[in-house]
Amino acid sequence: MKITFSMLLAFLLVAPGCNSSNSTKAASEERDNVRESLKQQRDEYIKMTRAMLDDVDQKLDGLDQRVSAMKGAAQTDFKNVIARLRDQRKIVADRLADMEKVNVESWTTMKQEVDSALEELERSYDQLGATYEHATAPPAKTRSR
């Protein structure tokens, strides 16, 4: 009986060790899958954000063309605002480039910075659009009777 108990105890001590290589392999595969998923998410986010920056570039080029038709102080003011928008756009692009350089597990922490800079750029563009429309709108016609 003592021998049977000793053999059972020895088996119970050895058996978990045999299974550990399988669980280590599974954990490694899981880690690889998570890393690949994060990389794919990051790459798609970068692609989407670059497309948004391309759209911003087109909008700014269009504003440059409109501003060239303006004269005097209004033209100077709008050129300055467009230059600030281009600076904001560069900040987004720089943060996006930084995001590409960090390891794939930590890109999500930088995503908030890029999102915030992009939102600020969009807000500034919208403000310029509203100001531009207001500044260039033809005066309202009054009806004379």
C-alpha positions in Angstrom: 0.0 0.0 0.0 2.8 2.3 0.8 4.4 1.7 -2.6 1.1 2.4 -4.3 0.7 5.6 -2.5 4.3 6.6 -3.3 3.8 5.9 -7.0 0.6 7.8 -7.0 2.3 10.8 -5.4 5.2 10.6 -7.8 2.7 10.5 -10.8 0.8 13.5 -9.5 4.1 15.5 -9.1 5.3 14.6 -12.6 2.0 14.8 -14.6 1.6 18.6 -14.4 5.1 19.1 -15.7 4.2 17.2 -18.9 1.3 19.5 -19.6 3.3 22.7 -19.0 5.0 22.7 -22.5 1.6 22.6 -24.2 0.2 25.4 -22.1 3.4 27.5 -22.7 3.0 26.9 -26.5 -0.6 27.8 -26.4 0.2 31.0 -24.4 2.9 31.9 -26.9 0.5 31.4 -29.8 -2.2 33.5 -28.1 0.3 36.3 -27.6 1.3 36.1 -31.2 -2.3 36.3 -32.3 -3.0 39.3 -30.1 0.1 41.0 -31.4 -0.9 40.4 -35.0 -4.4 41.7 -34.3 -3.0 44.9 -32.8 -0.6 45.4 -35.7 -3.5 45.0 -38.1 -5.7 47.5 -36.2 -2.8 50.0 -36.0 -2.1 49.7 -39.7 -5.7 50.2 -40.6 -5.9 53.2 -38.3 -2.8 54.7 -39.9 -4.2 54.2 -43.4 -7.5 55.8 -42.5 -5.8 58.8 -40.8 -3.5 59.3 -43.8 -6.6 59.4 -46.1 -8.1 62.0 -43.8 -4.8 64.0 -44.0 -4.9 63.8 -47.8 -8.5 65.1 -47.7 -7.3 68.0 -45.5 -4.5 68.8 -48.0 -7.1 69.0 -50.8 -9.3 71.3 -48.7 -6.4 73.6 -47.8 -5.3 73.8 -51.5 -8.9 74.8 -52.3 -8.7 77.5 -49.6 -5.4 78.8 -51.0 -7.1 79.2 -54.4 -10.1 81.1 -52.8 -7.8 83.3 -50.8 -5.9 84.4 -53.9 -9.0 86.1 -55.0 -9.2 88.2 -51.9 -7.4 91.5 -51.3 -5.8 93.4 -48.5 -6.0 92.6 -44.8 -8.7 89.9 -45.3 -6.3 88.0 -47.6 -3.4 88.3 -45.2 -5.6 87.1 -42.3 -6.9 84.1 -44.2 -3.4 83.2 -45.4 -2.2 83.2 -41.7 -5.1 81.0 -40.6 -4.4 78.6 -43.5 -0.7 78.5 -42.4 -1.8 77.6 -38.9 -4.0 74.9 -40.2 -1.1 73.5 -42.2 1.0 73.6 -38.9 -1.8 71.6 -37.1 -1.9 69.1 -40.0 1.9 68.6 -39.6 1.4 67.9 -35.9 -1.1 65.2 -36.7 1.3 63.7 -39.4 4.2 63.8 -36.9 2.2 62.0 -34.2 1.1 59.5 -36.7 4.8 58.8 -37.7 5.7 58.5 -34.0 2.9 55.9 -33.7 4.4 53.8 -36.4 7.7 53.6 -34.5 6.4 52.4 -31.2 5.9 48.7 -30.5 2.6 47.4 -31.6 1.3 46.7 -28.0 1.5 50.4 -27.1 0.1 52.1 -30.2 -3.3 52.5 -28.6 -1.9 54.9 -26.0 -0.8 57.2 -28.8 -4.1 56.9 -30.6 -5.7 59.4 -28.2 -3.0 62.0 -29.0 -3.5 61.6 -32.8 -7.3 61.6 -32.4 -7.1 64.8 -30.3 -4.8 66.6 -32.7 -7.1 65.5 -35.6 -10.2 66.8 -33.9 -8.5 70.1 -33.2 -7.5 70.4 -36.9 -11.1 69.7 -38.0 -12.5 72.2 -35.5 -10.1 74.9 -36.7 -11.0 74.1 -40.3 -14.7 74.3 -39.5 -14.2 77.7 -37.8 -12.3 79.0 -40.8 -15.0 77.8 -43.1 -17.7 79.5 -41.1 -15.6 82.7 -41.0 -14.8 82.6 -44.7 -18.5 82.1 -45.6 -19.5 84.9 -43.4 -16.8 87.2 -44.7 -17.5 86.5 -48.3 -21.2 86.3 -48.3 -22.9 88.9 -50.4 -24.9 91.5 -48.6 -28.5 90.6 -48.1 -30.8 92.3 -50.6 -33.6 94.4 -49.2 -36.8 94.7 -51.1 -37.8 98.2 -52.0 -41.4 98.9 -52.7 
